[in-house]
């Protein structure tokens, strides 16, 4: 009670020691009769906060730290390193006043620049546990390990937000896995999940449909997928999340009818001289790519999605380097092709560079095997 009485009277702050038990010794309590009444009132308030015990616990049998902790339960802290403590609230404070694993800090400063203790009193962990059962709790935390695809769950026993011990959890609940994935996505992004080529292509096609105003198929945008993880991904989760599981879960979002419509509107491949895979990575400009010789004879634009999308054709050199991108092959043959042909004939003389590619047959043959 003497400690609480000191705190109630700012004029007593002149006492030099920041350790309360020493400050009380410095203070001749009887020399300050004016605070006796207030001290008695504080005693009654503290006694009302004391948890029931088998023994009749009095002020005399309680340590100064224990008494202070009843008044300031949110300022109990554990030392994390020399001169630094973590409070049960999760805040960290600087304190060079005391050398104790556990302490209570009734007077704090630096609320705007970084918390520091102006006074402190040591405590025993057993005291804290006995006097503050309300601070004791346990929580299960689940982490998604992207390197292995596994979920790791840990049961943490805490005092407030201070972790006292950690134990492997017996079981990981589906909702904990989803929380772990959302936390992972918030930190690393959706694309950091195990998305294989098929999954990426599927989402790109769905996003392309949205770009052209077709919204009756499941959405492929990241925000929608993240917000509905518990609906489409949770039922597939086991002890790990692999690229195969992701692909199955994403494909299962589409009904058979949806898949047929998607294939009809946005096919994965288009048949020309050879089959070309359509790249939907950029929903604004889906396209195909190949060596220029594969597109000879092509004069009309290539369209999909019932004519709503014209594919971009990326024509490459024999070394697979970009030469030209166009959605109008006839215009290209009649225009920029002539300049490119002059350069390419000198660099790749064995390859086929006809004067009029609009009427030529597509061929990758070289030397004597080429069409001319």
Buried (B, 14 or more C-beta within 10 A) or exposed (E): BBBBBBBEEEEBEEBEBBBBBBBBEEBEBEEBEEBEEBBEBBBEEBEEEBEEEEEEBEBEEBBBBBBBBBBBBBBBBBBEEEEEBBBBBEBBBBBEBBEBEBBBBBBBBEEEEEBBBBBBBBBBEEBBEEBBEEBEEEEBBBBBEEEEBBBBBBBBBBBBBBBEEEEEBEEBEEEBBBBBBBBBBEEEEBEEBBBBEBBBBBBBBBBBBBBBEBEEBBBBBBEEBBEBBBEBBBEBBEEBBBBEBBBEBBEEBBEEEBEEBBEEBBBBEEEBBEEBEBBBEEBEBBBBBBBBBBBBBBBEBBEBBEEEBBBBBBBBBBEEEEBBEBBBBEEBBBEEBEEBBEEBEEEBEEBBBBEEBBEBBBBBBBEEEBEE
